[in-house]
Amino acid sequence: MARENIILETKRLFLREMNTDDYEALYAVLADSDIMQHYPYSFDEKRVKGWIERNMNRYKENGFGLWAVCLKDTGEMIGDCGLTLQNIDGEQLPEIGYHIRKDCQHRGYATEAAGAVRDWAFQNTDYMVLFSYCKYTNVASIKTAESIGMKFYKEYPDDVNGLTHVSAVCRTDIEIFVV
């Protein structure tokens, strides 16, 4: 499997830039109604292709985006995780997002990837605060955010989620170890 364009590595994973060859692996994640139950809509072929294209554009425009999360052992893509700029209560803020394939959940992969993205962002950007946001009922996503040091920041009403939960971590809240 592809190991080019690796952005970062963890004990069990590597994160790399997505490309159009990732369509099938990403479709298995984003078109799964159980995984996306807290998302405003289900993904079809067109939306998955658009997701990949948007992230490829983000790499060029911002130097970051959602990256392919791959198992080190096999190179298999099991989801995505990364940093994007998102509209959070009317502000464009740096957000750590993640989606992991259903059969790979509950193994700590989202936490491992999100923690590595947090460290990468604090080492490679000037952002003082990083955010994660989701529908208030998405307990698994909230727990993943908390597991990387994020704390409750606020909740606000919106048309998409009804109520959106926001977690945040400040650069000064964590120790960053440069290897």
Buried (B, 14 or more C-beta within 10 A) or exposed (E): EBEEEBBBBBEBBBBBBBBEEBBEBBBBBBBBEEBBEBBEEEBEEEEBBEBBEEBBEBBEEEEBBBBBBBBEEEEBBBBBBBBBBBEBBEEEBBBBBBBBBEEBBEEBBBBBBBBBBBBBBBEEBEBEBBBBBBBBEBEBBBEBBBBBBBEEBEBBEBEEBEEBBBBBBBBEEBEEEEE
